[in-house]
Amino acid sequence: MPDENFLSQVPAASALFLREEEVRRGIEYLFFGHGSLWRAIDARLAEHELGRAHYRALYFIARAPGITISDLLALLGITKQSLGRVVKELEARDYLTTRPGGRDRRQKELRLTAGGRAVEAAIFTHLRDAMSRAYTHAGQQAVTGFWQVSEALMTPRERARVAKLGSET
């Protein structure tokens, strides 16, 4: 259980924040923060016999119901074969359904079933709680800075995809 009252040991970024040592510190915080966030849900995923790839698919389908296979491939940045395996497993567990696209019948649209929505929501609760604790500790200005740095790391295409997420729900 994370210590809710920890005192941050993060030094203020120096005016020389582009020095190698400062950049390395940021990369290390990304690596360890990312790992900690995912470890926060690994036990929940294991309870459902799911992996991180399954959850990422569930998450983005929940954020964009009706997303096509090709759009989900672009969001996840994985191979078609890997996504195909994940989709088949989630479909076999009755967590998602596929149907022909409304505009292009050759495309498959993905939607979560009630069971898929319940599993995604239960796992998301743990991610949300971990992020909320970190956000509360860091404060609004730091959260805005985190978003700005994260956004600056993305390509223009990725930024456009992120901006659209959740707007169709």
C-alpha positions in Angstrom: 0.0 0.0 0.0 1.5 3.4 -1.0 2.3 5.7 1.8 -0.3 8.4 1.5 1.7 11.0 3.5 5.1 10.6 1.9 7.2 13.7 1.5 8.4 14.0 -2.1 12.1 13.7 -2.6 11.9 15.1 -6.1 14.1 18.1 -6.3 12.9 21.2 -8.1 13.9 21.1 -11.8 16.9 23.3 -12.2 17.2 26.1 -14.7 19.5 23.7 -16.5 16.7 21.2 -17.0 18.1 20.2 -20.4 21.3 18.8 -19.0 21.8 15.1 -19.5 21.5 14.4 -15.8 18.1 16.2 -15.6 16.8 14.4 -18.7 17.9 11.0 -17.3 16.1 11.8 -14.1 12.9 12.4 -16.1 13.3 9.2 -18.1 13.8 7.3 -14.9 10.7 8.8 -13.4 8.8 7.7 -16.5 10.1 4.2 -16.4 9.4 3.7 -12.7 6.1 5.6 -12.6 4.8 3.6 -15.5 5.9 0.3 -13.9 4.3 1.2 -10.6 1.0 2.2 -12.2 0.7 -1.1 -14.1 1.8 -3.2 -11.1 -1.1 -1.5 -9.2 -3.5 -3.5 -11.5 -1.6 -6.7 -12.2 -3.3 -8.6 -9.4 -6.7 -7.5 -10.7 -5.8 -8.6 -14.2 -4.6 -12.0 -12.9 -7.9 -12.5 -11.1 -9.7 -12.2 -14.5 -6.9 -14.2 -16.3 -6.1 -11.1 -18.4 -2.9 -9.5 -19.4 -2.0 -5.9 -19.8 -2.7 -6.1 -23.6 -6.2 -7.3 -22.8 -6.8 -4.3 -20.5 -5.4 -1.8 -22.9 -7.8 -3.0 -25.5 -10.7 -3.0 -23.1 -9.8 0.5 -21.9 -9.7 2.0 -25.4 -12.8 0.2 -26.6 -14.6 1.6 -23.5 -13.3 5.1 -24.3 -14.4 4.9 -28.0 -17.3 2.4 -28.4 -17.5 1.3 -32.0 -13.8 1.8 -32.6 -12.6 -0.1 -35.6 -9.9 -2.7 -35.5 -7.7 -0.5 -37.7 -8.2 2.5 -35.4 -7.5 0.4 -32.3 -4.3 -1.0 -34.0 -3.2 2.6 -34.5 -3.9 3.6 -30.9 -2.1 0.5 -29.4 0.8 0.4 -31.8 0.8 -3.4 -31.9 0.7 -5.9 -34.7 -2.5 -7.0 -36.3 -1.7 -10.6 -35.2 -1.3 -9.6 -31.6 -4.5 -7.6 -31.6 -6.3 -10.4 -33.3 -5.4 -12.8 -30.5 -6.5 -10.3 -27.8 -9.8 -9.6 -29.6 -10.6 -13.3 -30.1 -9.9 -14.0 -26.4 -12.0 -11.1 -25.2 -14.8 -12.1 -27.6 -14.7 -15.7 -26.4 -15.1 -14.5 -22.8 -18.0 -12.4 -23.9 -16.3 -9.1 -23.0 -16.7 -7.6 -26.4 -18.6 -7.9 -29.6 -17.7 -7.2 -33.2 -19.9 -6.1 -36.0 -19.5 -4.8 -39.5 -18.8 -1.1 -39.7 -21.6 1.3 -40.4 -19.9 3.2 -43.1 -17.6 0.4 -44.4 -19.0 -3.2 -44.0 -15.5 -4.6 -44.4 -14.3 -3.0 -41.2 -15.1 -4.4 -37.8 -16.4 -2.2 -35.0 -15.7 -3.2 -31.4 -18.0 -2.7 -28.5 -17.8 -3.9 -24.9 -20.5 -6.1 -23.6 -22.0 -5.5 -20.1 -19.5 -8.0 -18.7 -16.6 -6.3 -20.5 -17.7 -2.9 -19.2 -17.9 -4.3 -15.7 -14.4 -5.8 -15.9 -12.9 -2.7 -17.4 -14.5 -0.4 -14.8 -13.4 -2.6 -11.9 -9.8 -2.5 -13.1 -9.9 1.2 -14.0 -11.0 2.0 -10.5 -7.5 0.9 -9.3 -5.7 2.9 -11.9 -7.9 5.9 -11.2 -7.2 5.7 -7.5 -3.4 5.4 -8.0 -3.5 8.4 -10.4 -5.8 10.4 -8.1 -3.4 9.9 -5.1 -0.4 11.0 -7.3 -2.4 14.0 -8.7 -3.5 15.1 -5.2 0.0 14.9 -3.9 1.5 16.8 -6.8 -1.1 19.5 -7.1 -2.9 21.1 -10.1 0.1 23.0 -11.5 2.3 19.8 -11.5 -0.5 17.8 -13.1 -0.8 20.4 -15.9 3.0 20.2 -16.3 2.8 16.4 -16.5 0.2 16.6 -19.2 2.2 19.2 -21.1 5.4 17.1 -21.0 3.4 13.9 -22.0 1.7 15.7 -24.8 5.0 17.1 -26.1 6.4 13.6 -26.2 3.6 12.5 -28.6 3.6 12.9 -32.4 0.9 15.3 -33.8 -1.1 12.3 -34.9 -1.0 10.8 -31.4 -2.1 14.1 -29.9 -5.1 14.2 -32.3 -6.0 10.7 -31.3 -5.8 11.5 -27.6 -7.9 14.6 -28.1 -10.7 12.6 -29.7 -10.8 9.9 -26.9 -14.0 9.9 -25.0 -15.6 12.6 -27.2 -17.9 10.0 -28.8 -19.1 8.4 -25.6 
